[in-house]
Every structure is written in C-alpha cells, then in structure tokens.
Amino acid sequence: MTAAPAERGRTVVADRAVRRIAERAAAEADLGGRPARVTDGTAAVHGGRADVRVDVRLPYPAALGETGERVRGRMADRVAELSGLTVRTATVRVQSLAADRAAPPAPAPTDDPNGTTRGARRPWSSRRFPAALVALAAAAGCALLLYDVLAVHLAGRAPAGWRTRVIDWSAAHGPGDTPVVAGGAVAAVLGAWLLWLALTPGLRGVLPMAPVPGSGPQRAVLERKAVAELVRDAVTAAPGVTDVRVRCGRRRVRVRARLGFGDRAATHGAVRAATATTLDTLGLARPLNSRATLRPEPHWRAPGVPPTPGASPGEGPPAPGHGTRSADGTAAGPRTGDAAPPGPRTGDGGPPRTGGGRSAPVAEPVDPAEPGPAAEPPPPPKETDS
C-alpha cells in the first residue's frame, strides 16, 4: 500500500537555522533592561536533538551566574519551541563585560554555608580536531585494505606489493626486534594520548560558574581572560597604582602592581581588598585564591620622608667660594658668579694687568674640607708694555 503524499518525506532542520534561533533568543533574554550582545554561536543537529552554544558580552556589574542562567534558559526554551528539537546541551560563554552605570546591585550569593557548590563542573570539550584526525586515519587505512582484499577475491588480481612486503616483514621479525619495540612504544603513546583526551574534560581556559537553583542541568562558564580583565580594572582604580599585571589560573589569581606614590602598606591593602571583592562578585563554583604583590617605582618616596641631599634633581648649586670637581677628581675653574669684578687694581698683590686693561683669570681655591688633590693654579701671564 502506497503512503499518502502528505506522509512522505521528512523535515530536516539545518544547523544554520538552529544557530540563528539560538543567537536571537540569547539576545532577547531579560536582563533588567540591559541587553546581552551575542558575538558568536554554533549549533549541531543530530537527529531530533541539538547542541547549541553562544558567546555573549554581558553588562557589568551583574551576577554572572544568574545572568548566564537567564540567557541560557531563554535560548534553550526558544530553540526547543521554534525548531521542535530536543536541546541536549545549551552552553553560554561569557567573552567580555561592558560597563553599565545604571546597573542594579548584584544579588546575594546562593552558595551553601560551607562555602562550596555542588554539581558545578567544567564542561567537556568536543575534541573535534583529535577525533577528526583519528577518524580520517582509520578510515583511510581501512579503505585501502578493503580495496586490496576485494581486488584479490573478486577481480582475481595479485595482492598489492605493500601488503605482501608487510606480511613477509612481520614473519621475519619477532617481538624482541628493535623496530617492533619502537612501533609498540609509539602505539602505546598514541593510545595513552587518546585515553587522556577521552577521560579529561578539556577547556582549560574557562572556569565553571555556580548553578542557579531551579535551572536544571544547564551550566555556565567564565573565561579566565575575562576574570583577569575584571581584576585588573578593579586594582587599577586603587590610588597610587601605576601598572597592573594579572594572571588567572585554575586555582589562583596572581596580581603584580607598581606603586607610584602614597603609602605602601595602605595601597597594598587596597589592592588586596579590590581583588577579593571582584572575585567574590563573579559567582564562580570554586573560589579562587588571590596573591597580590606591590613593588614601588624607582622614583617612589614614602610620605613624610625628605629627599636625600645630593640626589634630588632640584638641588641648588654649591655655595660661593667652593670649587666644583670634575669626574676625575680635579677642581674645576671658577663659577660665573664668583669671578672678581674687572677693573684696575692697586699694588696690593692683585693680578697683573694686560695690555687690553683686563685682569687675567685666576684659579679659585678649593675648599680644604673636600677630599681630592688641590687644583694647580695656571701660570701667570706675561706683562705687556702699554
């Protein structure tokens, strides 16, 4: 019996259509009048099930755990409603945060009294590249072997030369030979690598966020780069801080800051307080430990400490009557303001006069309190007849 035309065929929902629905639904999430911006999205349809993921930019400040759950819940409901598919996994990745001055205060955290959150784990990576590489290599080897076997049994052809050589080589070498041992070691390493990929979740660049009660099996993650940016922005606002470098790991956040002015102890406390406050507002499933290091700049000086004599760039010139010394320790000539005024002198031992009516330069005596050899006076000029 032939089926009716209306019952023939099937409906196929493309991945692109599901991705568009997920991106539009994430952008329509209710975040208290502050929209979320979708930067990227992916979707994969397997029969009647779909896996969707979107990358969003959320307004700041806000509780990232609750905000991510709202975006993910809206996305999963709309995809299931409009496409008719069962959403197996719905993932929301927070790429960045946008400052919003009119943002409402963050709600209180929902963790248990012990300070831990159960059920929040890092999502598993799809491992697309390793899976595709292994599948391609296995498919190529099986296809080559199947072609040779069918050619021998169905077409009556001779076996391929490579298969004959492999069989002969295997018959002539035992388990103790060096090539066999090397091949076994390579196979063992590849097998261990595949097992490691299969048993570990991957995605080391993201941190799981605490789930919101009533959200079901949906999860949210926060990239470690976003955590570092938030901490760096908060520490930079501390008074006296000139340069900040933040490194976010899976267990700890390391902050390295430079102090340009102000009290060192007070600024260090402000840096630690800003780091702790920022980490508490992220809504992560596992709290991160923080370590802050504050180092003063070369020009920094503690408040109330006078500048060191001789080291300040604004130090005045030496007093008149004291000679200055050059780099080799010898006394330099007289300063401009210390020279004797020109004019005629009486016979009291003054400097001799020259033909032009000007007095000859005389070396200035060096202060005996200063160390170093005394300056030798220049030879007296010869008298000229006027």
C-alpha positions as CSV (number, residue, x, y, z in Angstrom):
1,M,0.0,0.0,0.0
2,T,1.4,3.4,-1.0
3,A,1.5,6.1,1.6
4,A,-0.3,9.4,1.1
5,P,1.8,12.3,-0.4
6,A,1.4,14.2,2.8
7,E,3.0,11.4,4.8
8,R,6.1,11.0,2.5
9,G,9.5,12.6,3.2
10,R,10.8,14.2,6.3
11,T,11.6,17.6,7.8
12,V,15.2,18.4,8.3
13,V,16.3,21.4,10.4
14,A,19.6,22.8,9.3
15,D,22.4,23.7,11.7
16,R,22.4,27.3,10.5
17,A,18.7,27.7,11.3
18,V,19.2,26.5,14.8
19,R,22.2,28.7,15.3
20,R,20.2,31.8,14.2
21,I,17.4,30.9,16.6
22,A,19.9,30.4,19.5
23,E,21.6,33.8,18.8
24,R,18.4,35.7,18.5
25,A,17.0,34.1,21.7
26,A,20.1,34.9,23.7
27,A,19.9,38.5,22.6
28,E,16.3,38.6,23.7
29,A,17.0,37.5,27.3
30,D,15.5,39.7,30.0
31,L,18.4,41.2,32.0
32,G,16.6,44.0,33.7
33,G,16.6,46.3,30.7
34,R,20.2,45.7,29.7
35,P,20.6,43.5,26.6
36,A,23.2,40.9,26.1
37,R,25.3,41.1,22.9
38,V,25.9,37.9,21.0
39,T,29.4,37.7,19.4
40,D,29.4,34.2,18.0
41,G,27.3,31.0,18.0
42,T,27.4,27.4,16.9
43,A,24.8,24.6,16.6
44,A,24.9,20.9,15.7
45,V,21.8,18.8,15.0
46,H,21.9,15.1,15.5
47,G,18.5,13.6,14.5
48,G,15.9,15.0,16.8
49,R,18.5,16.6,19.3
50,A,20.5,19.7,19.1
51,D,23.6,21.1,20.8
52,V,23.8,24.9,20.8
53,R,26.5,27.3,22.1
54,V,26.7,31.1,22.1
55,D,29.4,33.6,23.1
56,V,27.9,36.7,24.7
57,R,29.0,40.1,26.1
58,L,27.2,40.8,29.3
59,P,26.6,44.2,31.0
60,Y,28.8,44.9,34.1
61,P,28.4,44.8,37.0
62,A,26.0,41.9,37.4
63,A,25.8,38.5,39.0
64,L,27.3,36.4,36.2
65,G,25.9,33.1,37.4
66,E,22.3,34.3,37.4
67,T,22.7,36.4,34.3
68,G,24.2,33.5,32.4
69,E,21.4,31.2,33.5
70,R,18.8,33.6,32.2
71,V,20.5,33.8,28.8
72,R,20.9,30.0,28.6
73,G,17.3,29.3,29.8
74,R,15.9,31.7,27.2
75,M,18.0,30.2,24.5
76,A,17.1,26.6,25.3
77,D,13.4,27.3,25.5
78,R,13.1,29.2,22.3
79,V,15.2,26.7,20.3
80,A,13.0,23.8,21.5
81,E,9.8,25.8,20.8
82,L,10.7,27.1,17.3
83,S,12.6,24.1,15.9
84,G,10.8,21.2,17.6
85,L,14.1,19.7,18.6
86,T,15.3,18.5,22.0
87,V,18.1,20.7,23.3
88,R,20.6,18.3,24.7
89,T,23.2,20.8,25.7
90,A,23.0,24.6,25.9
91,T,26.3,26.4,26.6
92,V,26.8,30.1,27.2
93,R,30.4,31.5,27.2
94,V,31.0,35.0,28.6
95,Q,33.6,36.6,26.3
96,S,33.7,40.1,27.8
97,L,31.8,42.5,30.0
98,A,30.5,46.0,29.2
99,A,30.3,48.7,31.9
100,D,26.8,49.9,32.7
101,R,26.4,52.8,35.1
102,A,22.7,52.2,35.6
103,A,23.2,48.6,36.6
104,P,21.3,47.3,39.7
105,P,23.2,45.9,42.6
106,A,24.3,42.3,42.5
107,P,22.1,39.9,44.4
108,A,23.5,37.9,47.3
109,P,25.3,34.7,46.5
110,T,23.4,31.4,46.8
111,D,26.2,29.1,48.0
112,D,25.7,26.8,50.9
113,P,27.0,27.6,54.4
114,N,30.2,25.5,53.8
115,G,31.3,27.8,51.0
116,T,31.2,25.1,48.3
117,T,28.8,24.5,45.4
118,R,27.9,21.0,44.3
119,G,27.1,20.0,40.8
120,A,29.2,22.7,39.0
121,R,31.8,21.1,36.8
122,R,33.8,22.2,33.8
123,P,32.0,21.3,30.5
124,W,33.5,18.7,28.3
125,S,35.3,19.7,25.1
126,S,34.0,18.2,21.9
127,R,37.6,17.4,20.8
128,R,36.8,18.0,17.1
129,F,40.4,18.1,15.8
130,P,41.7,14.9,17.5
131,A,38.5,13.0,16.7
132,A,38.6,14.1,13.1
133,L,42.3,13.2,12.8
134,V,41.9,9.7,14.2
135,A,38.7,9.0,12.2
136,L,40.4,10.1,9.0
137,A,43.5,8.0,9.6
138,A,41.4,4.9,10.5
139,A,39.1,5.4,7.5
140,A,42.0,5.7,5.1
141,G,43.7,2.6,6.3
142,C,40.5,0.5,6.3
143,A,39.6,1.7,2.8
144,L,43.0,0.8,1.4
145,L,43.0,-2.6,2.9
146,L,39.4,-3.3,1.8
147,Y,40.1,-2.3,-1.7
148,D,43.1,-4.6,-1.9
149,V,41.1,-7.6,-0.5
150,L,38.2,-7.1,-2.8
151,A,40.5,-6.8,-5.8
152,V,42.2,-10.1,-4.9
153,H,39.0,-12.1,-4.2
154,L,36.6,-10.6,-6.8
155,A,38.7,-9.4,-9.7
156,G,41.4,-12.2,-9.3
157,R,44.3,-9.7,-9.1
158,A,47.5,-10.3,-7.3
159,P,47.9,-8.9,-3.8
160,A,49.4,-5.4,-3.6
161,G,53.1,-5.2,-3.2
162,W,52.9,-3.2,0.1
163,R,50.7,-5.9,1.7
164,T,53.0,-8.7,0.6
165,R,56.0,-6.9,2.0
166,V,54.3,-6.2,5.3
167,I,53.4,-9.8,5.7
168,D,56.9,-11.0,4.8
169,W,58.5,-8.4,7.2
170,S,56.2,-9.5,10.0
171,A,57.0,-13.2,9.5
172,A,60.8,-12.4,9.6
173,H,60.8,-10.2,12.8
174,G,59.9,-11.2,16.3
175,P,58.7,-9.2,19.3
176,G,62.3,-8.6,20.5
177,D,63.5,-6.8,17.4
178,T,64.2,-3.0,17.7
179,P,61.7,-1.9,15.0
180,V,58.9,-3.9,16.6
181,V,59.7,-2.5,20.1
182,A,59.8,1.1,18.7
183,G,56.5,0.6,16.9
184,G,54.9,-0.7,20.0
185,A,56.1,2.2,22.0
186,V,54.7,4.7,19.5
187,A,51.4,2.9,19.5
188,A,51.3,2.9,23.4
189,V,52.0,6.7,23.4
190,L,49.2,7.3,21.0
191,G,46.8,5.1,22.9
192,A,47.7,6.9,26.2
193,W,47.1,10.3,24.5
194,L,43.7,9.1,23.2
195,L,42.7,7.8,26.6
196,W,43.7,11.2,28.2
197,L,41.6,13.0,25.7
198,A,38.6,10.7,26.4
199,L,38.9,10.9,30.2
200,T,39.5,14.6,30.7
201,P,37.0,17.4,30.0
202,G,39.5,19.9,28.4
203,L,38.6,23.6,28.0
204,R,41.2,24.7,30.5
205,G,40.7,28.3,29.6
206,V,37.3,28.5,31.3
207,L,36.1,28.4,34.9
208,P,32.7,26.8,35.9
209,M,30.2,29.1,37.5
210,A,27.8,28.3,40.3
211,P,24.5,27.0,39.1
212,V,21.3,28.8,40.0
213,P,18.7,26.8,41.9
214,G,15.9,25.6,39.6
215,S,18.0,25.9,36.4
216,G,18.3,22.2,35.8
217,P,21.4,20.6,34.2
218,Q,22.4,23.8,32.4
219,R,25.8,25.2,33.1
220,A,27.7,28.5,32.6
221,V,31.4,29.1,32.3
222,L,33.6,32.2,32.5
223,E,36.8,32.6,30.6
224,R,40.0,33.2,32.6
225,K,40.9,36.1,30.4
226,A,37.7,37.9,31.4
227,V,38.5,37.3,35.1
228,A,41.9,38.8,34.7
229,E,40.5,41.9,32.9
230,L,38.0,42.4,35.7
231,V,40.6,42.1,38.4
232,R,43.0,44.4,36.5
233,D,40.3,47.1,36.1
234,A,39.5,47.0,39.9
235,V,43.1,47.1,41.0
236,T,43.9,50.0,38.6
237,A,41.3,52.2,40.4
238,A,43.3,52.0,43.7
239,P,45.2,55.3,44.5
240,G,48.9,55.2,43.8
241,V,48.9,52.2,41.4
242,T,50.5,52.9,38.1
243,D,50.9,49.5,36.4
244,V,49.0,46.2,37.0
245,R,49.6,42.7,35.6
246,V,47.1,39.9,36.4
247,R,47.5,36.2,35.7
248,C,44.5,34.0,36.3
249,G,45.0,30.3,36.8
250,R,42.6,27.5,37.6
251,R,43.1,27.8,41.4
252,R,44.8,31.2,42.0
253,V,44.9,34.8,40.7
254,R,48.3,36.5,40.8
255,V,48.3,40.3,40.8
256,R,51.5,42.3,40.3
257,A,51.2,46.1,40.7
258,R,53.5,49.1,40.7
259,L,53.4,51.9,43.3
260,G,54.0,55.4,42.1
261,F,53.0,57.5,45.1
262,G,51.3,57.2,48.5
263,D,51.7,54.9,51.5
264,R,52.9,51.4,50.6
265,A,51.0,49.5,53.3
266,A,47.7,51.3,52.7
267,T,48.0,50.8,48.9
268,H,48.8,47.1,49.3
269,G,45.7,46.6,51.5
270,A,43.6,48.4,48.9
271,V,44.9,46.2,46.1
272,R,44.1,43.0,48.1
273,A,40.7,44.3,49.0
274,A,39.8,45.2,45.4
275,T,41.0,41.7,44.2
276,A,39.0,39.9,46.9
277,T,35.8,42.0,46.2
278,T,36.0,41.4,42.5
279,L,36.5,37.6,42.8
280,D,33.5,37.4,45.3
281,T,31.1,39.0,42.7
282,L,32.0,36.6,39.9
283,G,29.8,33.8,41.1
284,L,32.3,31.0,40.4
285,A,31.7,27.5,41.6
286,R,35.0,27.2,43.3
287,P,36.5,30.3,44.9
288,L,39.9,31.4,43.6
289,N,42.8,32.2,45.9
290,S,44.5,35.5,45.3
291,R,48.1,36.7,45.7
292,A,49.0,40.4,45.4
293,T,52.5,41.8,45.0
294,L,53.2,45.6,45.2
295,R,56.5,47.0,44.2
296,P,57.4,50.7,44.3
297,E,58.6,52.6,41.3
298,P,62.2,53.8,41.2
299,H,61.1,57.4,41.8
300,W,58.7,56.5,44.7
301,R,59.3,58.1,48.1
302,A,57.5,57.3,51.3
303,P,55.2,60.1,52.6
304,G,56.9,62.5,55.1
305,V,60.5,61.4,54.1
306,P,62.6,64.4,52.9
307,P,64.6,63.9,49.7
308,T,68.2,62.7,50.1
309,P,70.8,65.5,49.8
310,G,72.7,65.4,46.6
311,A,70.1,63.0,45.0
312,S,67.3,65.4,44.3
313,P,67.2,66.9,40.8
314,G,66.2,70.3,42.2
315,E,69.3,70.7,44.5
316,G,70.8,74.1,44.2
317,P,74.5,75.0,43.2
318,P,77.2,74.9,45.8
319,A,77.9,78.0,47.9
320,P,80.2,80.7,46.5
321,G,83.9,80.2,47.3
322,H,83.8,76.5,47.0
323,G,85.1,75.0,43.8
324,T,83.4,72.2,41.9
325,R,85.1,69.0,40.9
326,S,85.0,67.1,37.6
327,A,84.6,63.4,37.1
328,D,88.4,62.8,37.5
329,G,88.5,64.4,41.0
330,T,90.3,67.6,39.9
331,A,89.0,71.0,40.8
332,A,87.2,72.9,38.0
333,G,87.5,76.6,37.3
334,P,85.6,79.4,39.0
335,R,81.9,79.7,38.6
336,T,80.4,82.6,36.7
337,G,79.1,84.4,39.7
338,D,82.3,84.1,41.8
339,A,84.8,85.8,39.5
340,A,86.4,89.1,40.7
341,P,85.0,92.2,39.1
342,P,87.2,93.6,36.4
343,G,88.9,97.0,36.8
344,P,92.2,98.5,37.8
345,R,93.9,97.1,40.9
346,T,96.4,98.7,43.3
347,G,99.7,97.3,44.1
348,D,98.4,95.0,46.8
349,G,99.3,91.8,45.1
350,G,96.4,91.8,42.8
351,P,96.5,90.1,39.4
352,P,98.7,91.9,36.8
353,R,97.0,93.9,34.1
354,T,97.2,93.1,30.4
355,G,97.5,95.4,27.5
356,G,93.8,95.4,27.0
357,G,93.1,96.7,30.5
358,R,91.5,93.3,31.6
359,S,92.7,91.2,34.5
360,A,93.9,87.7,33.8
361,P,91.8,84.8,35.1
362,V,92.8,83.4,38.4
363,A,92.1,79.8,39.6
364,E,89.7,79.7,42.5
365,P,90.9,78.0,45.7
366,V,89.5,74.6,46.5
367,D,87.7,74.0,49.8
368,P,90.2,72.2,52.1
369,A,87.3,70.2,53.6
370,E,86.7,68.4,50.3
371,P,88.9,65.4,49.5
372,G,91.0,65.1,46.5
373,P,94.1,66.8,45.1
374,A,94.2,70.6,45.1
375,A,94.0,72.4,41.8
376,E,97.2,73.8,40.3
377,P,97.0,77.5,39.6
378,P,97.6,78.4,35.9
379,P,100.9,80.1,35.1
380,P,100.9,83.9,35.4
381,P,100.6,85.8,32.2
382,K,103.4,87.9,30.9
383,E,103.3,91.6,31.3
384,T,103.0,93.7,28.2
385,D,104.0,97.3,27.7
386,S,101.1,99.6,27.4
